[in-house]
Amino acid sequence: MVMACVDLQKATDSSSVPIPPPLPSKSDGQQKRYRNDVAPEHTCVPTATKDMWDRLFNDGYKANVVIYTDNGGIVYAHANIIGTASSVIKGMLKQAKKHGKWYTISIRGVPHEAVRVFIRFLYSSCYKKEEMNEYIMHLLLLSHAYVVPQLKRVCEWHLEHGLLTTENVIDVFQLALLCDFPRLSVISHRTIMKHFKELYATEAWTAMKKSHPFLEKELRDSVFIEENARKERIRKRNEERIYSQLYEAMEALVHICRDGCKTIGPHDKDLKPNHATCHYEACKGLESLIRHFAGCKLRVPGGCVHCKRMWQLLELHSRVCADSDQCRVPLCGNFKEKMEKQSKKDEVRWKLLVKNVLGSKKIGASPFFLPVTRSSSTMS
């Protein structure tokens, strides 16, 4: 270690360039992922130690606390242990009446077995999987009421990794809000949003509507807001796809009229159908449309549906074209002159379309089109 420090000092003195830190090894990332996937009950405490604490709890050796539960149940415990594990229980023991060596406290409102699992956890931080599956809601409540953060984290972990279902998610959501479990409330809220139609018809939802009507209304409102937001995202994606397709059509139109593509192009170009593969996906459809436009006898605006589409493409090109004097697309200059005679309403509509079409190309805009300004790249 000393030699390494000396060598590092020499290197620092000989050059002002700092030495870069070593690259992270692959094992670091794997170890991190592994630790995130481990359940909270896996600890470094030896099994023998945990078994000793379990025996102390089960045997009740020199216990001095009697805990009364519902239906006449009794759990024996040690004041020093449970008082150290929970500050709330410690306060209860200070206020409890002592009968000889015995302190008496009560934990009611949950099943007797849930209290027993809870007290056992205070001893050894251990529990059985089937007990956690059955009493997780009660344990979650007890961890909050008696301030046992470790049990709280264990319950949250198990709910997040399989125990949160459509059968208990409404109860979990209400409990998470009442008992200050922010992460659990977010996870359960997402589950409710995902299975809203199924949950809306359950008895749990009806019970929540009676006991917490404002919460039920907020959930319904959030579902409607989320659904509207989802529809709005779909609408914007569809619009962006259409604008992108129009931009590609404008590029393909310039490509056909300027360079030619396979069997169609300007009259002064020597077309070679098999010379090269066309990189414009819109060329194939645009080629068919141009051939129809060239031979259609109803070639007037509003006459033929296909020709009307071609007229619109030509007008859109004239509005995005950077230089009509050098442009080889037919009628580009004519449409430029036509713009001056259009109504204000039509002009606003075309400007909005041009802004969105030009804004759909974020990188590598065509040099033949108008530059994309900050306002042009903003979607409506």
N, C-alpha and C positions, 0 to 999 in steps of 0.2 A: 504493500500500500504506500509506503514512504517513497519507494522508487518511482511509482506511478505519479505521485504528486510532484516529485522533482522533475521528471520528464515533461509533465504538463507545464510546469513553471518555465522551463527552458523554451518550450515551443511558444509560449505566450510572449516571452521576451524577444524572441527572434522575429516575430511577425505580429503585425497589428490586426490581422484577420482572425476573428474568433473561431474556435473549433466548434463545428456543428455538433449537436447532440446525437447520440446513436439512434438509428432507426428502431421503431418498436418491433419486437419479435412477434411471430405469429401466435406463440403460446399466450401472450398477454391478452389478446382479443378472445381466444378460446377460453381462457380462464375466467374472463369477465362474463362471458355469456353463460358459462357453467354456473357461476355464482348467482346470477340473476334467475336461473331456472330452479334453484334449490329451494325446497319448502322451508318455511321458518322453523319447523320443529327439529331440523337437523342441526345439531350443535356439536361443539368440541368436548362437551362434558362426558367423561367416561360412563359407560353403561352401568358399572358397579355403583358409581356415586348416585346416579338417578334411581337405581333400584333401592338403594339405602333410604333415600328420601321417600320413595313410594311405600316402603315397609313401615317407616315411621308414621306416615299418614294412615295406612290401612290398619296397623296394629293399635294405633292410638296410645303408644307408650308415653306415659307421664303427660298425657293431654290435659289441658286446663281450661278449654273453651268448649261450651256447648252451643251449637248453632241450630236453632229451630227453623224448620222449613214447613212448607204447606203439607196438609194431610197428616200432621203429627210426626213428620220425619225429624231425625236428629243426626247431625254430623259433628264428630269430635275433632278438635284441632288444637294446635299449640299457639298461644298468644304471641310469642316472640316471632314466630315464622310468618303467620298471616298478617300480623301488624306491620312487620317489615316489608312485606310484599305489597301491601295496600295501605296508603295513608288514610283512606276513608275508614277501613276496618280498624285501624289503629285508633282513630278518634272515637269509634263506636265502643271499643274496649275500654277506653278511659272513662266513658260515661256509663258503662254497664255496671249493674249491681253484682257484687261478688258474693257467692254463697260458699263459704269455705274457701277451697282453692279454685272453684269454678267461676269463670266468667260466662254470662249468658247473653247471646245476641240472636237476632232473627234476620233471616234472608228469605223473604216471601215474594210471591208474585210469579215465580218460575217453578218448574217441576223439581222435586227433591233430587233426582238424579243429576239434573243440570247444576244444582248447587254443589253436589258432591264432585262432579267433574271440575267445576270452577275451583273449589278449595284444593283439590289434588294438583291442579295446575300451579297454584301458588307455592306448593312445595317443590315440585320437580320440573315444572314447565313441560310436563308430559301429558298425553291424552291418547285415547284410542281413536282410530279413524272412524269407526262406526259411531262412537259417541259424538265426535265432531259433526258428522253428517246429520245426526238426529237433533242435537241441541245447539246448533251453531247460532240460531237467532237469539236464544236465551244467553248464550255465552257472549255474544256481541253486546247485548244489553248490559250484562253484568260487568264486562270489561270497561264500559263507559261509566256505569254507576259507581263502581268501586275503584276507578282510576288504575287500571292495570294495562299499561301501554303495550306490553309484550303480547298479551292475549288478544288485544285489539288488532295488532298487526297480523297475528296468526289467522284470526277470523276473516279479516279482509283478504288475505292471500287465498284462503280456501274458497271464498265466494267468487273471487276474480278468476280462479282456476278450476271451475267446474261446479261449485255448489250453488251458484246463482242461476236459477231457472225461471221459466215463465210462471211457475207455481208460487214462488216466493218473492219475485222481483218487486212487486208492489209493496209488500211489507218491508222488504229491505230498503227500498227507496224512502219510505216514510221514516223508518228507524234511522237511516243515515242522516236525514235532515234534522230530526229531533235530537240526535245524539252527537252531532258534529263529526260526521265521517265524510269529508269533502270528496275524497277520491272515490269512495264507494257510491256516493250519491251520483257522481258523474257517470260511472260505469252502469249503474242500475237505470239511470235516465236514458242512456243510449239503448239499453235492452228494451225498455218500454217503447221508445220510438220505433225500434225495429219490428216489434211484435204488437203494435198498437191495436190492430183490428182483432187479433186473437184475445188480447187482454181486456179490451173494452167490454166484452160480453161475460166476463168472469164475475164471481161473487166477490172476489177481493176488490175489484174496481168499484162495485156497488157499495161495499162497506167503506171504502175510502171516500166515495162521493158523499156519504152521509156524515162521516166523522170529520173529514177535511174538505169541504166543498170548494174552498178557494184553491187548494192544491190541485184538486181534480180539474178545475177550470184552467189553471195554468198549464197543466199537462196537455189538455186538449188544444189550447192555444199554441203551445210550442209545436205540437204535431202539425197543425195547419201551417204554421210559419215555416217549419222544415219542409213540408210538402211544396209550398209555394216557392221556397228557395231552390228546391230540387228542380222544379219545372222551369224556373228562371235560368238555372245553370244549363239545362238541356236546350232551352231556347237560344241562349247565347252561343253555345257550342255549334248549334245548327246554323246560326247566322254567320259565325266565323268560318265555318266550312263552306258556306255559299259564297262569301266574299273571297275566300281563298281560291275557289274554283273559277270565279269571275276573273281574278287576277291572272290565273294560269291561262284562261281563255284569251285574255288580252295579249299575253306573251306569245301564245301560239299563233294568234292572228298576225302579229308583227313578223313572226318567224316565217309564216307561209307567204305573206306578201313581200317580204324583203329577200329571203333566201330561197324559199321554195321548200316543199316537203314531199318527197317521194314522187307522186304523180300530179301534184298541184303546186302552182307557184306563179311568179311573174313571167311574162311572155319572153323576156330576154334572158332567162335562165335555162341552162341545159340540165334538165332534171334527170337524176339517176335513181330509180326506185330502190335498187339494192346497194346503193353506195354506202349508206350508213344508217344506223338505227336512230330514229327520232327520239329525243329525250323529253318531248312535250306530250303528256298523256292526253291533253285536250285536242291534239291535232286530228285524231281519227274522227271524232264527232264533229269537229269544226269543218273538216274537209267535206263530209257529207252535207253539212248545212250550206256550205259555199256552193257546191255543185247544184243543190236544189235551188238556191237563190239565183244562180246564173241562168237556169233553164225554166223557172216558174213563170207562168203567164199572168199570175195574180200578184206580181211583185210591186205592191203598193202598201203603205202602212195601214194595217187593219184588215188587209185582204186575206193573206195566208198566214196561218199560225207560225209556220217555220220561217217565212220571210219576215214576219213581224219581229221574231226573235233575232234575226240577223240584223235588221234595222237598229234594234236596241243595242246590240253588241257594237255596231259601227259607231253609233252615237256615244256610247260609253268610251270607246277607244279615243274618239276625238277629244273627249274631256280630260283624259289622263295623258294624252300625247304631249310630249315636251316640245316638239318642233314640227308643226304641220307642213311647213315649207319643204322639209327634207323627208317627210313621211311618205311611204309608198302604199299605205293602206287606202283603198278607194274611199272617196267622199269625206276624207278627214277634214279638209279645208272647208268643204260645204257645210258640214255640221258646226264648225267653228263660227261661221257667219250666222247660222240659224240660232245660235245661243242668244244673240242680241235681241231676237224677236220673241223669245219665249216669255211666258208670264212669270211673275215673281214666285208663285207657288211651285211651278214646275222647276224653276231654277233652284229653289231651296231643296227640293226633293233630289235633284241630280247631284247637287253639291254634297249632300249627306251620303249618297251612294258612293261618290268618288272618294270621299274621305275614308269610308269604311273599306273600300276595295284596296286603296293604296296602303291603308294601315294594316291590312292582313299580311303584308310582306314585311317581316321584321328585319330580315337579314338578306343581303344580296339583291336589292331592288334593281329593276331593269333600267339601263341608262336612257331608254327611249320614252320613259314615263316621267311625270312630274315628280320632283323630290318629295319625300315623305317628311312633313314637318311634324312638330310635337302635337299640334291640334289634329293633324290628319291621322295620326296613329291612335287616336282616342276613339274607342267604340261607343256607339250610342247606347 
